[in-house]
């Protein structure tokens, strides 16, 4: 999907318990540097998803939203 744009993009399930995807992030107590790298990769994925929208972007979450997006 790199380089593609869409008229509307919907990012669903942007909750703190689901994003960043827990299995994709190394725990900080195991490897702090890898943890930071994994968080950066997850943040990049969200950035790419959000920047593919040309006209409208919809972000849905239930409960507590993710820390990467403003309130």
Biopython code that builds the backbone (N, CA, C, O; Angstrom):
import numpy as np
from Bio.PDB.StructureBuilder import StructureBuilder

atoms = [
    (1, "UNK", "N", (0.821, -1.198, 0.000)),
    (1, "UNK", "CA", (0.000, 0.000, 0.000)),
    (1, "UNK", "C", (0.862, 1.259, 0.000)),
    (1, "UNK", "O", (0.331, 2.369, -0.027)),
    (2, "UNK", "N", (2.146, 1.104, 0.029)),
    (2, "UNK", "CA", (3.009, 2.271, 0.072)),
    (2, "UNK", "C", (2.808, 3.118, -1.181)),
    (2, "UNK", "O", (2.862, 2.614, -2.303)),
    (3, "UNK", "N", (2.576, 4.404, -0.972)),
    (3, "UNK", "CA", (2.412, 5.321, -2.090)),
    (3, "UNK", "C", (0.988, 5.471, -2.578)),
    (3, "UNK", "O", (0.698, 6.407, -3.322)),
    (4, "UNK", "N", (0.098, 4.591, -2.189)),
    (4, "UNK", "CA", (-1.291, 4.685, -2.633)),
    (4, "UNK", "C", (-2.059, 5.663, -1.756)),
    (4, "UNK", "O", (-1.782, 5.795, -0.564)),
    (5, "UNK", "N", (-3.025, 6.346, -2.356)),
    (5, "UNK", "CA", (-3.919, 7.229, -1.611)),
    (5, "UNK", "C", (-5.349, 6.823, -1.887)),
    (5, "UNK", "O", (-5.659, 6.253, -2.933)),
    (6, "UNK", "N", (-6.207, 7.122, -0.945)),
    (6, "UNK", "CA", (-7.622, 6.782, -1.042)),
    (6, "UNK", "C", (-8.436, 8.013, -0.673)),
    (6, "UNK", "O", (-7.984, 8.873, 0.084)),
    (7, "UNK", "N", (-9.631, 8.080, -1.216)),
    (7, "UNK", "CA", (-10.492, 9.225, -0.933)),
    (7, "UNK", "C", (-10.803, 9.310, 0.552)),
    (7, "UNK", "O", (-10.718, 10.387, 1.142)),
    (8, "UNK", "N", (-11.159, 8.199, 1.156)),
    (8, "UNK", "CA", (-11.460, 8.144, 2.592)),
    (8, "UNK", "C", (-10.699, 6.975, 3.213)),
    (8, "UNK", "O", (-10.546, 5.919, 2.598)),
    (9, "UNK", "N", (-10.234, 7.178, 4.420)),
    (9, "UNK", "CA", (-9.543, 6.122, 5.161)),
    (9, "UNK", "C", (-10.171, 6.033, 6.542)),
    (9, "UNK", "O", (-10.416, 7.053, 7.187)),
    (10, "UNK", "N", (-10.429, 4.818, 6.993)),
    (10, "UNK", "CA", (-10.955, 4.586, 8.335)),
    (10, "UNK", "C", (-9.950, 3.739, 9.114)),
    (10, "UNK", "O", (-9.561, 2.657, 8.676)),
    (11, "UNK", "N", (-9.542, 4.242, 10.261)),
    (11, "UNK", "CA", (-8.672, 3.500, 11.169)),
    (11, "UNK", "C", (-9.553, 3.113, 12.350)),
    (11, "UNK", "O", (-9.986, 3.969, 13.121)),
    (12, "UNK", "N", (-9.810, 1.829, 12.482)),
    (12, "UNK", "CA", (-10.707, 1.369, 13.546)),
    (12, "UNK", "C", (-9.921, 0.661, 14.638)),
    (12, "UNK", "O", (-8.826, 0.151, 14.402)),
    (13, "UNK", "N", (-10.484, 0.637, 15.817)),
    (13, "UNK", "CA", (-9.862, -0.069, 16.933)),
    (13, "UNK", "C", (-8.622, 0.602, 17.470)),
    (13, "UNK", "O", (-7.709, -0.077, 17.940)),
    (14, "UNK", "N", (-8.566, 1.918, 17.411)),
    (14, "UNK", "CA", (-7.381, 2.655, 17.885)),
    (14, "UNK", "C", (-7.444, 2.854, 19.397)),
    (14, "UNK", "O", (-7.402, 3.979, 19.894)),
    (15, "UNK", "N", (-7.543, 1.745, 20.110)),
    (15, "UNK", "CA", (-7.618, 1.807, 21.567)),
    (15, "UNK", "C", (-6.247, 1.562, 22.182)),
    (15, "UNK", "O", (-5.378, 0.953, 21.558)),
    (16, "UNK", "N", (-6.063, 2.028, 23.383)),
    (16, "UNK", "CA", (-4.779, 1.885, 24.069)),
    (16, "UNK", "C", (-4.433, 0.416, 24.312)),
    (16, "UNK", "O", (-3.255, 0.061, 24.365)),
    (17, "UNK", "N", (-5.443, -0.439, 24.459)),
    (17, "UNK", "CA", (-5.163, -1.859, 24.714)),
    (17, "UNK", "C", (-4.798, -2.623, 23.438)),
    (17, "UNK", "O", (-4.233, -3.714, 23.519)),
    (18, "UNK", "N", (-5.110, -2.071, 22.269)),
    (18, "UNK", "CA", (-4.829, -2.762, 21.009)),
    (18, "UNK", "C", (-3.703, -2.130, 20.207)),
    (18, "UNK", "O", (-3.132, -2.768, 19.323)),
    (19, "UNK", "N", (-3.382, -0.883, 20.512)),
    (19, "UNK", "CA", (-2.351, -0.195, 19.748)),
    (19, "UNK", "C", (-1.411, 0.535, 20.692)),
    (19, "UNK", "O", (-1.889, 1.331, 21.500)),
    (20, "UNK", "N", (-0.155, 0.322, 20.643)),
    (20, "UNK", "CA", (0.538, -0.524, 19.690)),
    (20, "UNK", "C", (0.215, -1.996, 19.926)),
    (20, "UNK", "O", (-0.092, -2.400, 21.048)),
    (21, "UNK", "N", (0.286, -2.796, 18.858)),
    (21, "UNK", "CA", (-0.054, -4.212, 18.903)),
    (21, "UNK", "C", (0.888, -4.910, 19.881)),
    (21, "UNK", "O", (2.085, -5.018, 19.615)),
    (22, "UNK", "N", (0.359, -5.387, 21.015)),
    (22, "UNK", "CA", (1.222, -5.917, 22.080)),
    (22, "UNK", "C", (2.242, -6.976, 21.639)),
    (22, "UNK", "O", (3.397, -6.895, 22.058)),
    (23, "UNK", "N", (1.872, -7.961, 20.820)),
    (23, "UNK", "CA", (2.883, -8.947, 20.409)),
    (23, "UNK", "C", (4.009, -8.362, 19.539)),
    (23, "UNK", "O", (5.067, -8.978, 19.412)),
    (24, "UNK", "N", (3.795, -7.199, 18.949)),
    (24, "UNK", "CA", (4.798, -6.596, 18.073)),
    (24, "UNK", "C", (5.805, -5.730, 18.828)),
    (24, "UNK", "O", (6.780, -5.260, 18.241)),
    (25, "UNK", "N", (5.578, -5.515, 20.117)),
    (25, "UNK", "CA", (6.450, -4.626, 20.894)),
    (25, "UNK", "C", (7.167, -5.413, 21.985)),
    (25, "UNK", "O", (6.533, -6.040, 22.833)),
    (26, "UNK", "N", (8.483, -5.371, 21.949)),
    (26, "UNK", "CA", (9.303, -6.004, 22.975)),
    (26, "UNK", "C", (9.125, -5.247, 24.292)),
    (26, "UNK", "O", (9.111, -4.016, 24.309)),
    (27, "UNK", "N", (8.990, -5.974, 25.371)),
    (27, "UNK", "CA", (8.827, -5.334, 26.669)),
    (27, "UNK", "C", (10.064, -4.520, 27.012)),
    (27, "UNK", "O", (11.184, -4.925, 26.699)),
    (28, "UNK", "N", (9.867, -3.376, 27.655)),
    (28, "UNK", "CA", (10.962, -2.476, 28.003)),
    (28, "UNK", "C", (11.947, -3.113, 28.973)),
    (28, "UNK", "O", (13.144, -2.832, 28.917)),
    (29, "UNK", "N", (11.446, -3.973, 29.868)),
    (29, "UNK", "CA", (12.348, -4.612, 30.826)),
    (29, "UNK", "C", (13.209, -5.707, 30.197)),
    (29, "UNK", "O", (14.213, -6.119, 30.778)),
    (30, "UNK", "N", (12.819, -6.177, 29.013)),
    (30, "UNK", "CA", (13.603, -7.185, 28.301)),
    (30, "UNK", "C", (14.716, -6.523, 27.492)),
    (30, "UNK", "O", (15.878, -6.925, 27.561)),
    (31, "UNK", "N", (14.334, -5.493, 26.719)),
    (31, "UNK", "CA", (15.315, -4.777, 25.881)),
    (31, "UNK", "C", (14.771, -3.377, 25.615)),
    (31, "UNK", "O", (13.878, -3.194, 24.788)),
    (32, "UNK", "N", (15.312, -2.403, 26.316)),
    (32, "UNK", "CA", (14.821, -1.028, 26.218)),
    (32, "UNK", "C", (14.986, -0.422, 24.837)),
    (32, "UNK", "O", (14.111, 0.305, 24.368)),
    (33, "UNK", "N", (16.102, -0.714, 24.184)),
    (33, "UNK", "CA", (16.339, -0.148, 22.854)),
    (33, "UNK", "C", (15.379, -0.754, 21.839)),
    (33, "UNK", "O", (14.811, -0.038, 21.014)),
    (34, "UNK", "N", (15.195, -2.075, 21.898)),
    (34, "UNK", "CA", (14.261, -2.727, 20.970)),
    (34, "UNK", "C", (12.835, -2.264, 21.227)),
    (34, "UNK", "O", (12.053, -2.117, 20.288)),
    (35, "UNK", "N", (12.492, -2.035, 22.483)),
    (35, "UNK", "CA", (11.167, -1.531, 22.843)),
    (35, "UNK", "C", (10.915, -0.180, 22.164)),
    (35, "UNK", "O", (9.857, 0.034, 21.573)),
    (36, "UNK", "N", (11.886, 0.721, 22.251)),
    (36, "UNK", "CA", (11.749, 2.034, 21.616)),
    (36, "UNK", "C", (11.654, 1.908, 20.097)),
    (36, "UNK", "O", (10.879, 2.622, 19.461)),
    (37, "UNK", "N", (12.434, 1.007, 19.520)),
    (37, "UNK", "CA", (12.392, 0.776, 18.071)),
    (37, "UNK", "C", (11.036, 0.224, 17.654)),
    (37, "UNK", "O", (10.475, 0.653, 16.646)),
    (38, "UNK", "N", (10.509, -0.719, 18.418)),
    (38, "UNK", "CA", (9.203, -1.307, 18.111)),
    (38, "UNK", "C", (8.093, -0.271, 18.200)),
    (38, "UNK", "O", (7.194, -0.254, 17.359)),
    (39, "UNK", "N", (8.144, 0.601, 19.216)),
    (39, "UNK", "CA", (7.140, 1.663, 19.339)),
    (39, "UNK", "C", (7.217, 2.628, 18.156)),
    (39, "UNK", "O", (6.190, 3.074, 17.645)),
    (40, "UNK", "N", (8.423, 2.944, 17.728)),
    (40, "UNK", "CA", (8.591, 3.826, 16.569)),
    (40, "UNK", "C", (8.016, 3.184, 15.317)),
    (40, "UNK", "O", (7.397, 3.870, 14.504)),
    (41, "UNK", "N", (8.208, 1.889, 15.147)),
    (41, "UNK", "CA", (7.659, 1.181, 13.987)),
    (41, "UNK", "C", (6.128, 1.195, 14.013)),
    (41, "UNK", "O", (5.494, 1.398, 12.977)),
    (42, "UNK", "N", (5.541, 0.984, 15.174)),
    (42, "UNK", "CA", (4.082, 1.023, 15.307)),
    (42, "UNK", "C", (3.556, 2.435, 15.015)),
    (42, "UNK", "O", (2.529, 2.593, 14.356)),
    (43, "UNK", "N", (4.254, 3.440, 15.501)),
    (43, "UNK", "CA", (3.874, 4.831, 15.242)),
    (43, "UNK", "C", (3.934, 5.127, 13.737)),
    (43, "UNK", "O", (3.066, 5.817, 13.201)),
    (44, "UNK", "N", (4.950, 4.608, 13.069)),
    (44, "UNK", "CA", (5.083, 4.793, 11.616)),
    (44, "UNK", "C", (3.931, 4.139, 10.863)),
    (44, "UNK", "O", (3.421, 4.704, 9.896)),
    (45, "UNK", "N", (3.522, 2.962, 11.297)),
    (45, "UNK", "CA", (2.381, 2.301, 10.654)),
    (45, "UNK", "C", (1.122, 3.150, 10.755)),
    (45, "UNK", "O", (0.377, 3.291, 9.785)),
    (46, "UNK", "N", (0.891, 3.710, 11.931)),
    (46, "UNK", "CA", (-0.270, 4.573, 12.112)),
    (46, "UNK", "C", (-0.156, 5.820, 11.243)),
    (46, "UNK", "O", (-1.141, 6.246, 10.638)),
    (47, "UNK", "N", (1.030, 6.404, 11.177)),
    (47, "UNK", "CA", (1.258, 7.581, 10.354)),
    (47, "UNK", "C", (0.948, 7.293, 8.891)),
    (47, "UNK", "O", (0.268, 8.079, 8.231)),
    (48, "UNK", "N", (1.439, 6.180, 8.389)),
    (48, "UNK", "CA", (1.185, 5.809, 6.990)),
    (48, "UNK", "C", (-0.306, 5.619, 6.760)),
    (48, "UNK", "O", (-0.843, 6.092, 5.759)),
    (49, "UNK", "N", (-0.977, 4.935, 7.672)),
    (49, "UNK", "CA", (-2.426, 4.726, 7.517)),
    (49, "UNK", "C", (-3.162, 6.056, 7.467)),
    (49, "UNK", "O", (-4.060, 6.237, 6.644)),
    (50, "UNK", "N", (-2.795, 6.978, 8.330)),
    (50, "UNK", "CA", (-3.499, 8.263, 8.398)),
    (50, "UNK", "C", (-3.165, 9.187, 7.232)),
    (50, "UNK", "O", (-3.981, 10.035, 6.871)),
    (51, "UNK", "N", (-2.003, 9.044, 6.647)),
    (51, "UNK", "CA", (-1.625, 9.938, 5.553)),
    (51, "UNK", "C", (-2.029, 9.417, 4.189)),
    (51, "UNK", "O", (-1.718, 10.046, 3.178)),
    (52, "UNK", "N", (-2.704, 8.302, 4.132)),
    (52, "UNK", "CA", (-3.190, 7.780, 2.850)),
    (52, "UNK", "C", (-4.514, 8.441, 2.446)),
    (52, "UNK", "O", (-4.954, 8.284, 1.308)),
    (53, "UNK", "N", (-5.142, 9.164, 3.349)),
    (53, "UNK", "CA", (-6.444, 9.790, 3.078)),
    (53, "UNK", "C", (-6.260, 11.094, 2.304)),
    (53, "UNK", "O", (-5.467, 11.951, 2.696)),
    (54, "UNK", "N", (-6.999, 11.236, 1.201)),
    (54, "UNK", "CA", (-6.962, 12.484, 0.438)),
    (54, "UNK", "C", (-8.008, 13.476, 0.939)),
    (54, "UNK", "O", (-7.728, 14.670, 1.050)),
    (55, "UNK", "N", (-9.210, 12.991, 1.243)),
    (55, "UNK", "CA", (-10.317, 13.883, 1.603)),
    (55, "UNK", "C", (-10.794, 13.732, 3.038)),
    (55, "UNK", "O", (-11.119, 14.726, 3.688)),
    (56, "UNK", "N", (-10.841, 12.516, 3.537)),
    (56, "UNK", "CA", (-11.405, 12.309, 4.872)),
    (56, "UNK", "C", (-10.674, 11.185, 5.593)),
    (56, "UNK", "O", (-10.333, 10.158, 5.005)),
    (57, "UNK", "N", (-10.446, 11.409, 6.870)),
    (57, "UNK", "CA", (-9.845, 10.405, 7.742)),
    (57, "UNK", "C", (-10.761, 10.214, 8.939)),
    (57, "UNK", "O", (-11.143, 11.181, 9.598)),
    (58, "UNK", "N", (-11.109, 8.970, 9.216)),
    (58, "UNK", "CA", (-11.946, 8.643, 10.366)),
    (58, "UNK", "C", (-11.160, 7.710, 11.280)),
    (58, "UNK", "O", (-10.634, 6.691, 10.833)),
    (59, "UNK", "N", (-11.082, 8.065, 12.563)),
    (59, "UNK", "CA", (-10.392, 7.230, 13.543)),
    (59, "UNK", "C", (-11.403, 6.875, 14.624)),
    (59, "UNK", "O", (-11.970, 7.757, 15.271)),
    (60, "UNK", "N", (-11.625, 5.579, 14.815)),
    (60, "UNK", "CA", (-12.584, 5.112, 15.814)),
    (60, "UNK", "C", (-11.863, 4.387, 16.929)),
    (60, "UNK", "O", (-10.906, 3.646, 16.704)),
    (61, "UNK", "N", (-12.348, 4.621, 18.141)),
    (61, "UNK", "CA", (-11.865, 3.866, 19.281)),
    (61, "UNK", "C", (-12.963, 3.815, 20.319)),
    (61, "UNK", "O", (-13.895, 4.620, 20.302)),
    (62, "UNK", "N", (-12.841, 2.859, 21.223)),
    (62, "UNK", "CA", (-13.779, 2.702, 22.323)),
    (62, "UNK", "C", (-12.963, 2.662, 23.600)),
    (62, "UNK", "O", (-11.968, 1.941, 23.680)),
    (63, "UNK", "N", (-13.366, 3.415, 24.580)),
    (63, "UNK", "CA", (-12.587, 3.473, 25.815)),
    (63, "UNK", "C", (-11.513, 4.523, 25.707)),
    (63, "UNK", "O", (-11.770, 5.644, 25.270)),
    (64, "UNK", "N", (-10.305, 4.162, 26.105)),
    (64, "UNK", "CA", (-9.190, 5.095, 26.083)),
    (64, "UNK", "C", (-8.498, 5.052, 24.726)),
    (64, "UNK", "O", (-8.101, 3.985, 24.258)),
    (65, "UNK", "N", (-8.357, 6.198, 24.106)),
    (65, "UNK", "CA", (-7.689, 6.277, 22.811)),
    (65, "UNK", "C", (-6.195, 6.076, 22.945)),
    (65, "UNK", "O", (-5.663, 6.014, 24.053)),
    (66, "UNK", "N", (-5.524, 5.977, 21.817)),
    (66, "UNK", "CA", (-4.092, 5.738, 21.836)),
    (66, "UNK", "C", (-3.323, 7.028, 22.105)),
    (66, "UNK", "O", (-3.802, 8.123, 21.810)),
    (67, "UNK", "N", (-2.153, 6.888, 22.656)),
    (67, "UNK", "CA", (-1.338, 8.049, 23.036)),
    (67, "UNK", "C", (-0.747, 8.758, 21.835)),
    (67, "UNK", "O", (-0.336, 9.912, 21.951)),
    (68, "UNK", "N", (-0.692, 8.095, 20.669)),
    (68, "UNK", "CA", (-0.082, 8.691, 19.491)),
    (68, "UNK", "C", (-0.967, 9.741, 18.829)),
    (68, "UNK", "O", (-0.483, 10.552, 18.039)),
    (69, "UNK", "N", (-2.256, 9.731, 19.145)),
    (69, "UNK", "CA", (-3.194, 10.692, 18.550)),
    (69, "UNK", "C", (-3.673, 11.682, 19.599)),
    (69, "UNK", "O", (-3.944, 11.296, 20.736)),
    (70, "UNK", "N", (-3.781, 12.941, 19.236)),
    (70, "UNK", "CA", (-4.272, 13.928, 20.202)),
    (70, "UNK", "C", (-5.743, 13.698, 20.536)),
    (70, "UNK", "O", (-6.507, 13.202, 19.708)),
    (71, "UNK", "N", (-6.121, 14.054, 21.727)),
    (71, "UNK", "CA", (-7.405, 13.906, 22.313)),
    (71, "UNK", "C", (-8.598, 13.913, 21.539)),
    (71, "UNK", "O", (-9.691, 13.782, 22.088)),
]
sb = StructureBuilder()
sb.init_structure("model")
sb.init_model(0)
sb.init_chain("A")
sb.init_seg("    ")
for serial, (resi, resn, name, xyz) in enumerate(atoms, 1):
    if name == "N":
        sb.init_residue(resn, " ", resi, " ")
    sb.init_atom(name, np.array(xyz, "f"), 0.0, 1.0, " ", f" {name:<3s}", serial, name[0])
structure = sb.get_structure()
